[in-house]
Amino acid sequence: MAYSRQPNVTIAGRGLTQNPAPVPPAPAGIIQVGYDANIATDTSLGIVQVGSGLSITPAGILSATGGGSSLLNVKLTSVNYTATASDYYIGATNKNITITLPAGVVGKVYIVKNQGTSGNITVKGTGQNLDSSGDKTLGSEGSLIAIFDGTRWNLV
């Protein structure tokens, strides 16, 4: 990119010009990009696969594909249980048990569900609160999603 001054011309607000001329920015919040055929492909379903392991559906949903198992770890328990780092979904199949979330890792997500049709289960953290309390009670068929932010388990 080069800048040059117009010889012997003085116009307010125009002392230098840019060569090549700057490209006007896209509207706020929109990033205009194209994809290179070497890194992306179109499928017959209208899905764009970007690089290795990512795809964008026609509805604009970005998802991970391939690159290992796409299944999430499911644990069903009928007794008190402490979640492991590899757990994702924990289903309590018996009433009056406690599910304990381990010490949190930033970004870790657990889904806990009381799969029973009667009775309650208790969900608690190991040294961290669930929102602003030490534990939560899930009634029959109740569920929660817990996401760790570095300080506490935030419930959705």
Backbone as numpy.savetxt, mean C-alpha at the origin, in Angstrom:
# Nx Ny Nz CAx CAy CAz Cx Cy Cz
21.56 22.32 -22.92 20.71 23.47 -22.92 21.61 24.69 -22.92
21.26 25.68 -23.70 22.07 26.89 -23.81 21.20 28.12 -23.58
21.80 29.15 -23.05 21.11 30.43 -22.86 21.87 31.48 -23.67
21.14 32.37 -24.25 21.81 33.44 -24.99 21.08 34.76 -24.75
21.82 35.84 -24.79 21.25 37.17 -24.60 21.03 37.79 -25.97
19.87 38.38 -26.12 19.57 39.08 -27.36 20.52 40.28 -27.48
21.23 40.45 -28.61 22.17 41.58 -28.74 21.43 42.91 -28.82
21.87 43.84 -27.99 21.38 45.23 -28.00 19.86 45.33 -27.90
19.23 44.38 -27.26 17.79 44.45 -27.10 17.49 44.39 -25.62
16.73 45.34 -25.14 16.34 45.35 -23.74 14.83 45.40 -23.67
14.25 44.28 -23.27 12.81 44.20 -23.11 12.57 43.77 -21.67
11.72 44.51 -20.97 11.46 44.18 -19.57 11.00 42.73 -19.44
11.66 42.01 -18.54 11.28 40.62 -18.29 11.85 39.63 -19.28
12.61 40.07 -20.29 13.15 39.14 -21.28 14.61 39.46 -21.56
15.49 38.93 -20.74 16.90 39.17 -20.97 17.59 37.96 -21.57
17.14 36.77 -21.21 17.75 35.54 -21.70 16.67 34.68 -22.35
17.07 33.92 -23.34 16.15 32.94 -23.93 16.78 31.57 -23.80
15.94 30.56 -23.69 16.41 29.18 -23.53 16.29 28.46 -24.85
17.35 27.73 -25.22 17.34 26.97 -26.43 17.76 25.54 -26.10
16.95 24.54 -26.28 15.62 24.56 -26.85 14.62 25.18 -25.87
13.49 25.61 -26.40 12.48 26.26 -25.59 11.95 25.28 -24.53
11.59 25.78 -23.34 11.08 24.88 -22.31 9.74 24.28 -22.72
9.51 23.06 -22.24 8.26 22.36 -22.53 7.25 22.80 -21.47
6.04 23.19 -21.87 5.06 23.61 -20.87 4.74 22.45 -19.94
4.58 22.72 -18.63 4.30 21.64 -17.68 2.90 21.08 -17.88
2.72 19.83 -17.47 1.41 19.19 -17.52 0.54 19.80 -16.43
-0.76 19.64 -16.51 -1.63 20.14 -15.44 -1.22 19.53 -14.10
-1.46 20.25 -13.00 -1.08 19.79 -11.67 -1.63 18.39 -11.41
-0.80 17.54 -10.84 -1.22 16.19 -10.49 -1.17 15.19 -11.63
-0.81 15.62 -12.82 -0.75 14.70 -13.96 0.68 14.65 -14.47
1.18 13.46 -14.55 2.52 13.26 -15.08 2.37 12.54 -16.41
2.78 13.20 -17.48 2.63 12.59 -18.79 3.86 11.74 -19.08
3.61 10.45 -19.28 4.70 9.54 -19.60 4.25 8.58 -20.68
5.18 8.11 -21.44 4.91 7.07 -22.41 5.69 5.85 -21.98
5.35 4.70 -22.52 6.13 3.54 -22.14 6.90 3.01 -23.32
8.05 2.50 -23.01 8.96 1.96 -23.99 8.60 0.51 -24.25
8.52 0.10 -25.48 8.14 -1.27 -25.82 9.08 -2.29 -25.20
10.30 -1.88 -24.85 11.23 -2.83 -24.25 10.91 -3.11 -22.79
10.14 -2.22 -22.13 9.85 -2.45 -20.72 8.36 -2.64 -20.44
7.51 -2.50 -21.42 6.08 -2.65 -21.18 5.44 -3.33 -22.37
4.37 -4.05 -22.06 3.65 -4.73 -23.12 2.16 -4.55 -22.91
1.41 -4.61 -23.99 -0.05 -4.58 -23.96 -0.53 -6.01 -24.11
-1.47 -6.43 -23.27 -2.05 -7.75 -23.44 -3.37 -7.62 -24.19
-3.91 -8.72 -24.62 -5.18 -8.67 -25.34 -6.32 -8.24 -24.43
-6.10 -8.25 -23.12 -7.13 -7.83 -22.17 -7.05 -6.34 -21.88
-6.11 -5.64 -22.48 -5.97 -4.21 -22.23 -5.17 -3.89 -21.00
-4.44 -4.86 -20.48 -3.62 -4.63 -19.29 -2.21 -4.28 -19.75
-1.66 -3.23 -19.17 -0.29 -2.84 -19.47 0.60 -3.44 -18.41
1.58 -4.23 -18.83 2.54 -4.78 -17.89 3.79 -3.94 -17.96
4.19 -3.40 -16.82 5.32 -2.48 -16.76 6.47 -3.19 -16.08
7.55 -3.38 -16.80 8.71 -4.03 -16.20 8.39 -5.43 -15.74
9.03 -5.84 -14.67 8.84 -7.18 -14.15 8.02 -7.12 -12.88
6.85 -7.72 -12.90 6.07 -7.86 -11.68 5.02 -6.80 -11.42
4.85 -5.82 -12.30 3.83 -4.80 -12.10 2.94 -4.72 -13.32
1.65 -4.51 -13.10 0.75 -4.30 -14.22 -0.27 -3.23 -13.87
-0.81 -2.58 -14.89 -1.82 -1.55 -14.71 -3.03 -1.99 -15.52
-4.19 -2.12 -14.85 -5.41 -2.56 -15.52 -6.02 -1.39 -16.28
-6.97 -1.65 -17.19 -7.63 -0.54 -17.90 -8.31 0.45 -16.97
-8.67 -0.01 -15.74 -9.29 0.88 -14.76 -8.25 1.71 -14.01
-6.96 1.50 -14.32 -5.90 2.28 -13.69 -5.41 1.71 -12.37
-5.68 0.44 -12.09 -5.26 -0.19 -10.84 -3.88 -0.81 -11.05
-2.93 -0.41 -10.21 -1.58 -0.96 -10.26 -1.53 -2.18 -9.36
-1.02 -3.29 -9.88 -0.94 -4.50 -9.06 0.37 -5.21 -9.31
0.79 -5.96 -8.30 2.01 -6.76 -8.40 1.64 -8.12 -8.95
2.46 -8.61 -9.87 2.22 -9.93 -10.45 3.52 -10.69 -10.46
3.43 -11.99 -10.37 4.62 -12.83 -10.47 5.63 -12.51 -9.40
6.88 -12.85 -9.65 7.95 -12.56 -8.70 7.82 -13.34 -7.41
7.28 -14.53 -7.45 7.10 -15.33 -6.25 5.64 -15.60 -6.01
5.35 -16.06 -4.84 3.98 -16.41 -4.51 3.12 -15.16 -4.39
1.97 -15.18 -5.02 1.05 -14.05 -4.91 0.00 -14.33 -3.84
0.10 -15.47 -3.15 -0.84 -15.81 -2.09 -0.37 -15.22 -0.77
-1.33 -14.81 0.04 -1.03 -14.26 1.36 -1.22 -15.35 2.40
-0.42 -15.28 3.47 -0.47 -16.32 4.49 -1.74 -16.20 5.33
-2.49 -17.29 5.42 -3.72 -17.36 6.20 -3.49 -18.31 7.37
-3.84 -17.85 8.57 -3.72 -18.68 9.77 -5.10 -18.76 10.42
-5.59 -19.97 10.62 -6.84 -20.19 11.35 -6.46 -20.80 12.70
-7.05 -20.27 13.77 -6.71 -20.76 15.10 -7.95 -20.85 15.98
-7.97 -21.87 16.84 -9.06 -22.03 17.81 -8.55 -21.82 19.23
-7.27 -21.45 19.37 -6.65 -21.19 20.68 -5.96 -19.84 20.65
-5.57 -19.33 21.82 -4.83 -18.08 21.88 -3.64 -18.16 20.93
-3.36 -17.05 20.23 -2.35 -17.10 19.18 -1.62 -15.77 19.10
-0.30 -15.82 18.94 0.52 -14.63 18.67 0.92 -14.66 17.21
0.56 -13.61 16.49 0.84 -13.52 15.06 2.34 -13.58 14.78
2.70 -14.16 13.64 4.10 -14.19 13.22 4.31 -13.14 12.13
5.56 -12.90 11.79 5.89 -11.90 10.77 5.34 -12.28 9.41
5.14 -13.58 9.15 4.65 -13.99 7.84 3.13 -14.05 7.75
2.43 -13.92 8.87 0.97 -13.95 8.84 0.43 -12.69 8.19
-0.73 -12.84 7.56 -1.44 -11.69 7.00 -2.88 -11.70 7.50
-3.57 -12.81 7.28 -4.96 -12.96 7.73 -4.98 -13.97 8.86
-5.61 -13.60 9.98 -5.74 -14.50 11.12 -7.22 -14.65 11.40
-7.73 -15.86 11.27 -9.13 -16.16 11.54 -9.27 -16.92 12.84
-10.01 -16.35 13.79 -10.27 -17.01 15.07 -11.52 -17.86 14.91
-11.37 -19.17 15.07 -12.48 -20.09 14.84 -13.15 -20.53 16.13
-12.74 -19.97 17.26 -13.33 -20.32 18.55 -13.56 -19.04 19.34
-14.59 -19.02 20.18 -14.87 -17.82 20.96 -13.98 -17.75 22.18
-13.88 -16.54 22.73 -13.17 -16.26 23.97 -11.68 -16.60 23.92
-11.03 -16.26 22.80 -9.58 -16.42 22.69 -8.96 -15.05 22.43
-7.64 -14.97 22.57 -6.91 -13.73 22.36 -5.93 -13.89 21.21
-5.96 -12.92 20.30 -4.98 -12.84 19.20 -4.05 -11.70 19.56
-2.75 -11.96 19.63 -1.77 -10.95 20.01 -0.93 -10.59 18.78
-0.88 -9.29 18.49 -0.03 -8.82 17.39 1.37 -8.64 17.94
2.41 -9.03 17.20 3.78 -8.91 17.70 4.25 -7.46 17.71
5.46 -7.24 18.23 6.06 -5.91 18.15 6.04 -5.48 16.69
5.57 -4.26 16.45 5.32 -3.83 15.09 6.55 -3.50 14.27
6.42 -3.69 12.97 7.39 -3.27 11.96 6.64 -2.28 11.07
7.24 -1.13 10.82 6.57 -0.08 10.05 6.04 -0.64 8.73
4.75 -0.42 8.49 4.11 -0.86 7.25 3.50 -2.25 7.31
3.74 -3.00 8.38 3.18 -4.36 8.48 1.66 -4.26 8.65
0.94 -5.16 7.97 -0.52 -5.18 8.00 -1.00 -6.57 8.43
-1.98 -6.58 9.33 -2.67 -7.82 9.71 -4.16 -7.61 9.55
-4.85 -8.65 9.10 -6.30 -8.67 9.12 -6.68 -9.75 10.12
-7.53 -9.38 11.08 -7.98 -10.34 12.09 -9.49 -10.40 12.02
-10.03 -11.63 12.02 -11.48 -11.82 11.93 -11.94 -12.86 12.93
-13.05 -12.53 13.62 -13.72 -13.51 14.45 -14.64 -14.30 13.52
-14.24 -15.50 13.19 -15.01 -16.31 12.25 -16.15 -17.06 12.93
-16.29 -16.86 14.25 -17.36 -17.53 14.97 -18.67 -16.79 14.84
-19.76 -17.52 15.03 -21.09 -16.90 14.96 -21.61 -16.54 16.34
-20.83 -16.82 17.38 -21.19 -16.40 18.73 -19.90 -16.19 19.52
-19.95 -15.34 20.53 -18.80 -15.10 21.38 -17.88 -14.03 20.83
-16.95 -13.62 21.67 -16.01 -12.55 21.33 -14.59 -13.08 21.30
-13.72 -12.34 20.60 -12.28 -12.56 20.69 -11.65 -11.22 21.03
-10.47 -11.28 21.61 -9.74 -10.07 21.97 -8.49 -9.98 21.10
-8.21 -8.78 20.58 -7.00 -8.53 19.82 -6.19 -7.51 20.60
-4.91 -7.80 20.83 -4.06 -6.86 21.57 -2.68 -6.79 20.92
-1.95 -5.73 21.25 -0.60 -5.56 20.75 0.42 -5.98 21.79
1.66 -6.21 21.34 2.75 -6.52 22.25 3.51 -5.23 22.51
3.10 -4.50 23.55 3.78 -3.26 23.90 3.32 -2.04 23.11
2.44 -2.20 22.15 1.92 -1.06 21.39 0.40 -1.10 21.43
-0.19 0.09 21.44 -1.65 0.20 21.45 -2.24 -0.13 20.09
-3.51 -0.45 20.11 -4.33 -0.55 18.91 -5.17 0.71 18.90
-4.89 1.62 17.99 -5.40 2.99 18.05 -5.00 3.55 19.41
-5.94 3.93 20.26 -5.55 4.55 21.52 -5.77 3.63 22.73
-6.09 2.36 22.49 -6.30 1.46 23.63 -5.41 0.23 23.52
-5.31 -0.49 24.62 -4.44 -1.66 24.67 -4.98 -2.86 23.92
-6.31 -2.95 23.79 -6.88 -4.10 23.07 -8.23 -3.73 22.47
-8.70 -4.59 21.60 -10.00 -4.43 20.96 -10.74 -5.76 21.05
-12.05 -5.68 21.22 -12.89 -6.86 21.26 -13.68 -6.95 19.97
-13.62 -8.11 19.35 -14.38 -8.35 18.13 -15.52 -9.30 18.44
-16.74 -8.84 18.19 -17.90 -9.69 18.36 -17.98 -10.71 17.24
-19.04 -11.51 17.25 -19.18 -12.56 16.25 -19.11 -11.97 14.84
-18.28 -12.58 14.02 -18.03 -12.20 12.64 -17.46 -10.79 12.47
-16.94 -10.21 13.56 -16.29 -8.90 13.49 -14.87 -9.03 12.97
-14.33 -7.94 12.42 -12.96 -7.98 11.89 -12.30 -6.62 12.02
-10.99 -6.62 11.86 -10.23 -5.37 11.84 -9.01 -5.53 10.96
-8.52 -4.40 10.48 -7.25 -4.35 9.75 -6.33 -3.48 10.59
-5.16 -3.98 10.94 -4.20 -3.24 11.75 -2.96 -2.95 10.92
-2.54 -1.66 10.91 -1.36 -1.22 10.16 -0.43 -0.52 11.13
0.84 -0.95 11.20 1.78 -0.36 12.15 2.48 0.84 11.54
2.49 1.97 12.28 3.10 3.21 11.78 4.41 3.57 12.45
4.95 2.67 13.27 6.19 2.96 13.98 5.97 3.26 15.44
4.74 3.59 15.80 4.40 3.91 17.19 3.28 3.02 17.71
2.26 2.83 16.88 1.09 2.06 17.31 0.48 1.34 16.13
-0.43 0.41 16.44 -1.22 -0.26 15.43 -2.44 0.62 15.15
-2.58 1.07 13.91 -3.74 1.88 13.51 -4.77 0.94 12.92
-6.02 1.11 13.37 -7.09 0.21 12.93 -7.92 0.86 11.85
-8.26 0.06 10.85 -9.09 0.53 9.75 -10.42 -0.19 9.84
